[in-house]
Amino acid sequence: MKKTETWAVLNDIQIPFHDVPVLANVLSFIQDLKPQGVILNGDVVECYAISNFTKDPMEPSSLTNERMIAGDLMNRLSHVKHKIWLGGNHEDRLRSHVWRNRKEWSRALGVLGVSIDVSFESLFTPRKYGFKYTPYGTYHMLGKLMVTHGEFISKHSAFSAKMHMDRFGTSVLHGHTHRLGIHYRTDMKGVHGAWENGCLCVVNAREWVHFPNWQQGFAIVNVAPDGMFNVQQIPILPDKTFMFGGLRVGKEG
């Protein structure tokens, strides 16, 4: 029997719109599971204050608040050996904001006479917590499984997974859609799978979407030395708990 590595993959937490009891249950579960690795697979934070859409003026969100909550999240995962944060399109909002306002940034820094690093990595300091951060559009291979935040969205569950498999030509696990879905394909090279990995944010309506077709969930991936893998997709139940290994896990929300 070959020993495998265990990884937890979480995405679309969207701090400060994270589902607090759900995330608490998932983090407690990971602490008990003791995986070798964890991947925060994009849209971990919302970057709400600098997003390029009409915002609720009463929403108290700020980048400082998001940094604090994200730091607590990463600190809760300090026991995990391998830690990776793959940027999503929401993390990329910081780069877009700086580039969009580059004249104002250049003028302000020129007046101050200083050079300031305003990259996402410098602001949210994932390295401080042992996380390797890479920007939106990057990926990490868990054996033969490609893990990336994702960029395509279909209105049907699993259709987005198929679109990512078609684009990348390999088995893939992605976020971005806030849906759970699995798509399989068999060709001359064998069986391939694509998984869209749900979300861990609250799933009630937002300013820009009503009655969202979203599902909460995350994944546990076991990877063998030869690169073969198994994905266990774990849906969150309506009471904020979930099932794993024949047990009901977590406190009811």
C-alpha positions in Angstrom: 0.0 0.0 0.0 1.5 3.3 -1.1 1.3 6.3 1.3 -0.5 9.4 -0.1 -0.3 13.1 0.8 -3.4 14.8 1.9 -4.3 18.4 0.8 -7.2 20.6 1.6 -8.4 23.1 -1.1 -10.5 26.1 -0.1 -11.6 28.9 -2.3 -14.0 31.8 -2.6 -14.0 32.6 1.1 -14.4 36.3 0.1 -13.5 37.9 3.4 -15.3 39.9 4.9 -18.3 38.1 3.4 -17.1 34.7 4.6 -19.6 32.4 6.3 -18.3 32.6 9.8 -19.7 29.3 11.3 -18.9 27.4 8.1 -15.3 28.6 8.0 -14.9 27.8 11.7 -16.1 24.2 11.1 -13.8 23.7 8.1 -10.8 25.1 10.0 -11.4 22.9 13.0 -11.8 19.9 10.7 -8.5 20.6 9.0 -6.8 20.9 12.4 -8.1 17.4 13.3 -7.4 16.0 9.8 -3.7 17.2 9.9 -3.2 17.3 6.1 0.3 17.8 4.7 -0.8 20.8 2.6 -3.5 23.4 2.1 -4.3 25.5 -0.9 -6.2 28.8 -0.6 -7.4 28.8 -4.2 -8.3 32.4 -4.9 -10.9 35.0 -3.9 -9.9 34.4 -0.3 -10.5 38.2 0.3 -13.0 40.4 -1.4 -10.9 43.7 -1.8 -14.4 45.2 -1.5 -13.3 48.8 -0.8 -11.4 49.0 -4.1 -13.6 46.9 -6.3 -14.7 48.5 -9.5 -18.4 48.4 -9.1 -21.2 50.3 -7.2 -20.8 49.6 -3.5 -23.1 49.8 -0.5 -22.1 53.0 1.3 -23.1 51.6 4.7 -20.8 48.5 4.3 -18.0 49.0 6.9 -15.5 46.8 4.9 -11.9 48.0 4.5 -8.7 46.5 3.4 -7.4 46.8 7.0 -10.3 44.7 8.2 -9.8 42.1 5.4 -6.1 41.9 6.3 -6.8 41.3 9.9 -9.3 38.5 9.2 -7.1 36.9 6.5 -4.2 37.0 9.0 -6.3 35.1 11.5 -7.3 32.6 8.8 -3.6 31.9 7.9 -2.6 31.7 11.5 -5.3 29.1 12.1 -3.5 27.0 9.4 0.0 27.4 10.9 0.1 23.7 11.8 0.0 22.7 8.1 3.4 22.0 6.5 2.8 23.1 2.9 0.8 26.2 2.4 -0.1 27.9 -0.9 -2.2 30.9 -1.8 -3.2 31.1 -5.4 -4.5 34.5 -6.2 -8.0 34.9 -7.8 -9.6 37.7 -9.7 -10.6 39.4 -6.4 -7.0 39.5 -5.1 -6.2 40.9 -8.5 -8.4 43.9 -7.8 -5.5 45.5 -5.9 -3.3 45.4 -9.0 -6.1 46.7 -11.1 -6.8 49.5 -8.7 -3.1 50.6 -8.6 -2.8 50.4 -12.4 -6.1 52.2 -12.9 -5.0 55.1 -10.7 -1.3 55.0 -11.5 -1.1 58.8 -12.1 -2.5 59.5 -8.6 -0.2 56.9 -7.1 2.9 58.3 -8.9 2.0 61.8 -7.9 1.5 60.9 -4.2 4.7 58.9 -4.0 6.6 61.6 -5.8 5.5 64.2 -3.3 6.5 61.9 -0.4 9.8 61.1 -2.1 9.5 57.4 -1.2 9.0 54.1 -3.0 6.2 52.0 -1.6 5.4 48.4 -2.5 1.6 48.2 -3.0 1.5 44.6 -4.2 -1.0 42.2 -2.8 1.8 40.2 -1.2 3.2 43.2 0.6 -0.2 44.2 1.9 -1.5 40.9 3.1 1.9 39.4 4.0 1.1 35.7 3.3 4.9 34.9 3.6 4.8 36.0 7.2 2.4 33.0 7.8 4.4 30.5 5.8 2.2 30.8 2.6 3.7 30.9 -0.9 1.6 33.4 -2.8 1.3 33.5 -6.6 -0.9 35.9 -8.5 -4.1 35.3 -10.5 -3.7 33.1 -13.5 -1.2 30.8 -11.9 -1.7 27.2 -10.8 -0.2 24.4 -8.6 0.0 20.7 -9.5 -1.1 18.2 -7.0 0.4 15.2 -8.8 -1.5 15.1 -12.1 -4.2 17.4 -10.9 -4.1 21.1 -11.8 -5.4 23.4 -9.1 -6.1 27.0 -10.2 -8.7 29.6 -9.3 -10.3 29.6 -12.7 -11.7 32.1 -15.2 -14.7 30.6 -17.0 -18.3 30.5 -15.7 -21.3 28.7 -17.1 -24.8 29.0 -15.6 -25.0 25.2 -15.1 -23.1 23.1 -12.5 -20.2 21.1 -13.9 -20.4 23.0 -17.2 -17.7 25.4 -15.9 -15.6 22.4 -14.9 -15.9 21.1 -18.5 -14.9 24.5 -19.9 -11.7 24.5 -17.8 -10.8 20.9 -18.8 -11.3 21.9 -22.4 -9.1 24.9 -22.0 -6.3 23.3 -20.0 -6.4 19.8 -21.5 -5.9 18.1 -18.1 -7.7 17.2 -14.9 -8.4 20.4 -13.0 -9.9 21.6 -9.8 -11.0 25.3 -9.8 -13.0 27.8 -7.9 -14.4 31.1 -9.2 -18.0 29.9 -10.0 -19.3 29.4 -6.4 -20.8 26.2 -7.6 -20.1 22.5 -6.9 -19.8 20.3 -10.0 -17.9 17.3 -11.4 -17.2 16.5 -15.1 -15.5 13.3 -16.3 -14.0 12.4 -19.6 -12.3 9.3 -20.9 -10.0 9.4 -23.9 -7.1 7.3 -25.2 -4.9 8.5 -22.3 -7.4 7.4 -19.6 -10.0 9.0 -17.3 -9.8 12.7 -16.5 -11.8 14.7 -14.1 -12.7 18.4 -13.5 -14.1 19.8 -10.3 -15.6 23.2 -9.6 -15.1 23.6 -5.9 -18.0 25.7 -4.5 -17.4 28.5 -2.0 -17.1 29.3 1.7 -18.7 32.8 1.5 -22.3 33.5 2.5 -24.7 32.6 -0.2 -27.4 35.2 0.3 -28.0 37.9 -2.2 -25.3 40.6 -2.9 -25.6 44.0 -4.6 -24.9 42.6 -8.0 -26.7 39.2 -7.8 -30.1 38.1 -6.6 -31.1 34.5 -5.8 -27.6 33.2 -6.6 -27.2 29.7 -7.8 -24.3 29.0 -5.4 -23.2 26.0 -3.3 -20.8 26.0 -0.4 -18.1 23.3 -0.2 -14.4 22.5 -0.3 -12.2 19.5 -1.3 -9.8 17.1 0.2 -7.3 15.7 -2.3 -5.1 12.6 -1.8 -2.0 12.4 -4.0 0.0 9.3 -4.5 3.8 9.3 -5.2 3.1 8.4 -8.9 0.9 11.5 -9.3 -2.4 9.7 -9.2 -5.0 11.4 -7.1 -8.4 11.3 -5.6 -10.7 14.3 -5.0 -13.3 14.2 -2.2 -15.6 17.1 -2.7 -17.4 18.0 0.5 -20.7 20.0 0.3 -21.7 22.1 3.2 -25.2 21.2 4.6 -27.9 23.8 5.4 -27.1 23.7 9.1 -23.4 24.6 8.3 -22.1 21.1 9.1 -20.8 18.5 6.6 -20.1 14.8 6.3 -16.7 13.1 6.1 -15.7 9.5 6.8 -19.2 8.5 7.9 -19.4 11.3 10.5 -21.3 14.5 10.8 -18.7 17.2 11.2 -19.0 20.7 12.8 -21.3 22.7 15.0 -24.7 23.7 13.7 -24.8 27.3 12.6 
